[in-house]
Amino acid sequence: MFRPKHPTMPQPTGTGTPPAVVEPTAITPSTPAPPPAPTAPAPASRPVVQLTPGTALALVGGGTAVVLVVGAVLVSMLLAVTVTAASLAICALVIRSLVNAQHRR
């Protein structure tokens, strides 16, 4: 009852399709392709990114906003863990005092 039953593989009866015959083909040389047309050379250097005071201020403001949001999320998670731990500790004290009071009677 508790032993697994593995399916048995039936014996093969033969191949379903005959193997395909591959015949070699002769390679004939064709006319050579024309050489590619010369292209214009790419510029050697990329344009330099200019940081204007407005752009720098936007980057600093965005970075500060990200740091503040991540910090607020982390602090709120820590606060939630702290409140949960404190409430569990209070519940444990109340239950212990009730159990001890029950034993004294």
Phi, psi and omega in degrees: 000320184265004179269135180289147178254117180267137179290145179266145181274124179292154180291138179293141181263350181141173181283145181284320181231145178290150179294144181281144179265127180255123180256136178290148178246153180275143179263123179253132179290142179249179180288142181293147179286145179293150179296147180293151181288142179295141179252160180289140180292145179287151178298144186289327183231150177275159178293144182280137179281126181263126176264111177273163178302325179293320179293317179297319178295321178295319178295317179295318179296318179295317178297319178296319179297318180296316180297318180294319180293315179297319178297318179296320179295315181295319179294320179293324176294319178296320178296321178296319178295320180295315180296319179296316180296319180295318180293323176294322178295318179295317178299320179296320178295317180295316180295321179295319179293324177294319180292320179293322178293326179292323181288332182286335184282000000 
